[in-house]
Amino acid sequence: MTGEQAAGLNRASMMIELGRHGEAARLLSAVLAANPDSCRGWCLLSRAHLGNGEPAEAVTAASRASALDPTSDWPHRLASTALISLKRCGEAVTSALEARRLGPHFWRSHVCLAQAAAADGQLELAAQAARAALALAPDQADVHVTAGKVALSRGDVAEARIRQETALAIDPCHSGALNELGRVSLRSRDMAAAAEHFLRAASMSPSNGVFSRNSELAVRRLGLRLAALILLALALLVASAALTATGHWTIAAGLALTQPPLALCIAVRIRAVPMAARRHLLRLLLARQRRLARSDTPIATTRAAALERGQKNPRNPQERNGAATGSSR
């Protein structure tokens, strides 16, 4: 390998670390076209495909790397991670076991096995692999994150929380640990804390779609719970007023007594919502309002607008069909 090609691999590795997976894949394809016998190059290409959401291509690249260096555990770890994404969890465990065989003293091999075994439902094997990783590298945040995931899969919420908090003590900016703390909070039915953790994870890793989806889900659920309480309070208030107007004073007074506790409960719930989640909730509500407004557009108006566009840009049906056919090739 020439010095220029080695520099290209180093640049691609930096791109991957920065989340520029598409650019890295293009650069690596060019480097590997000139030097197809680079195990490191194929491993980096597998990583780039994984980051770009292309697990099938990642498996192919990892297989090429493994054929070039059968003694390396890295290609098997990459293949295992990609196979999990493809829902081929049994094969992922097989690849992870091979990675552990080739790298028994490397903590990443045990972490890989723990993840694959947990995904395949082999929780005892996952726990054993997590313990081995912790014994080898107790100072690595990723090890504690994986051990926490396994603990949560086994239903041990307290252990899962401890592991993620330990990971954050080691690396306060570990977005994966924050996301897992959000999952722990969801399991504990603490929606406000879950929203806060997910939002922090998404802000630290904005390119990670999973973190963003988790934050939106948690904030939406939080908003629905608050809306349900507010609607209940309003319904009781209306019922109390109606009963008062019809002379049912005793029942109306009983319903009125529920208002202060409900108002206090709503206030406490709102105060518990993180400020970032409040802004996020407002954005979601405004977006929903815009979608509803668009869906309320009369059909006749929509058709009239389409007809007007057609008159301004007249094209015969053959032209339109031809354009569609051409664009589909």
C-alpha positions in Angstrom: 0.0 0.0 0.0 1.3 3.4 -1.0 1.6 6.3 1.5 -1.2 8.1 -0.3 -3.5 5.1 0.1 -2.6 4.8 3.8 -3.4 8.5 4.2 -6.8 7.9 2.5 -7.6 5.2 5.0 -6.7 7.5 7.8 -8.9 10.2 6.4 -11.8 7.8 6.0 -11.4 6.7 9.6 -11.7 10.3 10.8 -14.7 10.8 8.6 -16.4 7.8 10.2 -15.6 9.2 13.7 -17.2 12.5 12.6 -20.3 10.7 11.3 -19.6 11.4 7.6 -20.3 7.8 6.6 -21.3 8.4 3.1 -18.2 10.4 2.2 -16.1 7.8 4.0 -17.7 5.0 1.9 -16.9 6.8 -1.3 -13.3 7.5 -0.4 -12.8 3.9 0.8 -14.3 2.5 -2.5 -11.7 4.5 -4.4 -8.8 3.3 -2.2 -9.9 -0.3 -2.3 -10.3 -0.2 -6.1 -6.5 0.5 -6.2 -5.6 -1.8 -3.3 -8.3 -4.5 -2.8 -6.1 -6.6 -0.4 -6.4 -4.2 2.6 -8.2 -5.8 5.5 -8.3 -2.5 7.3 -9.8 -0.9 4.3 -12.7 -3.4 4.0 -13.3 -3.2 7.8 -13.5 0.6 7.6 -15.9 0.3 4.6 -18.0 -2.1 6.7 -18.1 0.5 9.5 -19.1 3.2 7.0 -21.9 1.1 5.6 -23.1 0.4 9.2 -23.1 4.1 10.0 -24.9 4.8 6.7 -27.7 2.3 7.5 -26.6 -0.3 5.0 -26.1 -3.5 7.0 -26.2 -5.9 4.0 -23.3 -4.1 2.4 -21.5 -4.0 5.8 -21.7 -7.8 6.0 -20.3 -8.2 2.5 -17.3 -5.8 3.3 -16.7 -7.6 6.6 -16.6 -11.0 4.8 -14.0 -9.6 2.4 -11.9 -8.4 5.3 -12.2 -11.8 7.1 -11.0 -13.7 4.0 -8.0 -11.4 3.8 -7.0 -11.8 7.5 -8.6 -15.0 9.1 -6.9 -14.3 12.4 -8.5 -10.9 13.0 -11.6 -10.6 15.2 -12.6 -7.2 13.9 -14.3 -8.4 10.7 -16.4 -10.9 12.8 -17.5 -8.2 15.2 -18.5 -5.9 12.3 -20.4 -8.8 10.7 -22.2 -9.6 14.0 -23.3 -6.0 14.4 -24.6 -5.8 10.9 -26.4 -9.2 11.2 -28.3 -7.9 14.3 -29.5 -5.0 12.2 -30.7 -7.5 9.6 -32.6 -9.4 12.3 -30.4 -12.5 11.7 -29.5 -12.7 15.3 -28.5 -16.4 15.4 -25.9 -15.7 12.7 -24.8 -12.7 14.7 -24.1 -14.8 17.7 -22.1 -17.2 15.6 -19.9 -14.4 14.3 -19.6 -12.9 17.8 -18.5 -16.3 19.2 -15.8 -16.5 16.4 -14.7 -13.0 17.3 -14.4 -14.0 21.0 -12.4 -17.1 20.0 -10.0 -15.0 18.0 -9.8 -12.2 20.6 -10.5 -13.7 24.0 -8.5 -11.0 25.8 -10.1 -8.1 24.0 -13.1 -6.5 25.7 -14.8 -5.5 22.5 -15.2 -9.2 21.5 -17.1 -9.9 24.7 -19.2 -6.7 24.3 -20.0 -7.9 20.8 -21.1 -11.3 22.0 -23.2 -9.8 24.8 -25.1 -7.6 22.3 -25.7 -10.4 19.9 -26.7 -12.9 22.5 -29.1 -10.4 24.1 -30.7 -9.7 20.6 -31.1 -13.4 20.1 -32.7 -13.9 23.5 -29.8 -15.9 25.0 -29.8 -13.8 28.1 -27.6 -16.1 30.2 -24.8 -16.1 27.5 -25.3 -12.3 27.2 -24.8 -11.9 31.0 -21.7 -14.1 31.0 -20.2 -12.1 28.1 -21.0 -8.8 29.9 -19.3 -9.9 33.1 -16.2 -11.0 31.1 -16.1 -7.6 29.5 -16.4 -5.8 32.8 -13.6 -7.9 34.3 -11.3 -7.0 31.3 -12.1 -3.3 31.0 -14.0 -1.8 34.0 -12.8 1.7 32.9 -14.5 1.6 29.5 -17.9 3.4 29.3 -19.1 1.1 26.4 -18.6 -2.0 28.6 -21.0 -0.5 31.2 -23.5 0.6 28.6 -23.7 -3.0 27.2 -23.8 -4.5 30.7 -26.7 -2.2 31.5 -28.5 -3.2 28.3 -28.2 -6.8 29.2 -29.4 -6.1 32.8 -32.5 -4.3 31.4 -33.2 -7.2 29.1 -33.2 -9.5 32.1 -35.6 -7.2 33.9 -33.0 -5.9 36.5 -33.9 -2.2 36.3 -31.8 -1.1 39.3 -28.6 -2.8 37.9 -29.3 -1.3 34.5 -29.5 2.2 36.0 -26.3 1.7 38.0 -24.4 0.6 34.9 -25.5 3.6 32.7 -24.7 6.0 35.5 -21.3 4.5 35.8 -20.8 4.8 32.1 -21.7 8.5 32.3 -19.3 9.0 35.3 -16.6 7.7 33.0 -17.7 9.6 29.9 -20.3 12.4 30.7 -20.9 12.9 26.9 -21.8 9.3 26.1 -25.0 9.6 24.2 -25.6 5.9 24.2 -25.7 5.8 28.0 -28.1 8.7 28.1 -30.4 6.9 25.7 -30.3 3.8 27.8 -31.1 5.8 30.9 -34.1 7.0 29.0 -35.1 3.4 28.4 -34.6 2.6 32.1 -36.8 5.6 33.0 -39.5 4.4 30.6 -39.4 1.0 32.3 -39.8 2.8 35.6 -42.8 4.8 34.1 -40.9 8.1 34.7 -41.9 9.8 31.4 -40.4 13.2 32.3 -37.0 11.7 33.1 -37.1 9.6 30.0 -37.9 12.6 27.8 -34.9 14.5 29.4 -32.5 11.7 28.8 -33.6 11.1 25.2 -33.4 14.8 24.4 -29.9 15.1 25.8 -28.9 12.0 23.8 -30.4 13.4 20.6 -28.7 16.8 21.1 -25.3 15.1 21.6 -25.7 12.8 18.6 -28.1 14.6 16.2 -27.3 12.3 13.3 -28.6 9.3 15.3 -32.1 8.8 14.2 -32.9 6.3 17.0 -32.2 8.9 19.7 -34.4 11.5 17.9 -37.3 9.1 17.5 -37.0 8.1 21.1 -37.1 11.7 22.3 -40.2 12.5 20.1 -42.0 9.4 21.4 -41.3 10.2 25.0 -42.3 13.9 24.7 -45.5 12.9 22.8 -46.4 10.5 25.5 -45.7 13.1 28.2 -47.9 15.6 26.3 -50.7 13.1 26.0 -50.6 12.4 29.8 -50.7 16.1 30.6 -53.5 16.7 28.0 -55.6 13.8 29.6 -55.3 15.4 33.1 -56.2 18.9 31.7 -59.2 17.5 29.8 -60.3 15.6 32.9 -60.2 18.8 35.0 -62.1 20.8 32.4 -64.7 18.0 32.1 -65.3 18.0 35.9 -65.5 21.8 35.9 -68.1 21.8 33.2 -70.1 19.0 34.9 -69.9 20.9 38.2 -71.3 24.1 36.6 -74.0 22.1 34.9 -75.1 20.4 38.1 -75.1 23.8 39.9 -77.3 25.3 37.2 -79.8 22.4 37.6 -79.9 22.6 41.4 -77.8 19.5 42.3 -75.8 21.5 44.8 -74.3 18.5 46.8 -72.9 16.7 43.8 -71.7 19.9 42.3 -69.8 20.7 45.5 -68.3 17.3 45.6 -67.0 17.7 42.0 -65.7 21.2 42.8 -63.6 19.7 45.6 -61.7 17.6 43.0 -60.4 20.7 41.2 -57.6 21.9 43.6 -56.0 18.4 43.8 -56.2 18.1 40.1 -54.8 21.6 39.5 -51.9 20.8 41.9 -51.2 17.5 40.1 -51.1 19.2 36.7 -48.8 21.9 38.1 -46.4 19.3 39.5 -46.4 17.4 36.3 -45.7 20.5 34.3 -42.9 21.5 36.6 -41.4 18.0 36.2 -41.2 18.4 32.4 -37.6 19.5 31.5 -37.4 22.9 29.8 -36.0 21.3 26.6 -39.0 18.9 26.6 -41.4 21.8 26.9 -40.0 23.5 23.9 -40.0 20.2 22.0 -43.6 19.6 23.0 -44.6 23.0 21.7 -42.9 22.3 18.4 -44.7 18.9 18.1 -48.0 20.5 18.8 -47.5 23.3 16.3 -46.4 20.7 13.7 -49.5 18.7 14.4 -51.7 21.8 14.1 -50.2 22.6 10.6 -50.8 19.0 9.5 -54.4 19.2 10.6 -54.8 22.5 8.8 -53.5 21.0 5.6 -55.8 18.0 5.9 -58.8 20.3 6.3 -58.3 21.8 2.8 -61.5 21.2 0.8 -61.2 18.6 -1.9 -62.9 20.8 -4.4 -60.3 23.5 -3.8 -57.5 21.0 -4.2 -58.9 19.7 -7.4 -59.4 23.3 -8.7 -55.8 24.1 -8.0 -54.6 21.0 -9.8 -56.7 21.9 -12.8 -55.4 25.4 -12.8 -51.8 24.1 -12.7 -52.7 21.8 -15.6 -54.0 24.6 -17.7 -51.0 26.8 -17.0 -48.7 23.9 -18.1 -50.7 21.9 -20.6 -49.3 18.5 -21.5 -51.0 15.6 -23.2 -51.4 12.2 -21.4 -48.8 10.6 -23.7 -46.2 13.1 -22.6 -46.9 12.6 -18.9 -46.8 8.8 -19.2 -43.6 9.1 -21.2 -42.0 11.2 -18.6 -43.0 8.9 -15.8 -41.7 5.9 -17.7 -38.4 7.6 -18.3 -37.9 8.6 -14.7 -38.5 5.0 -13.5 -35.7 3.5 -15.5 
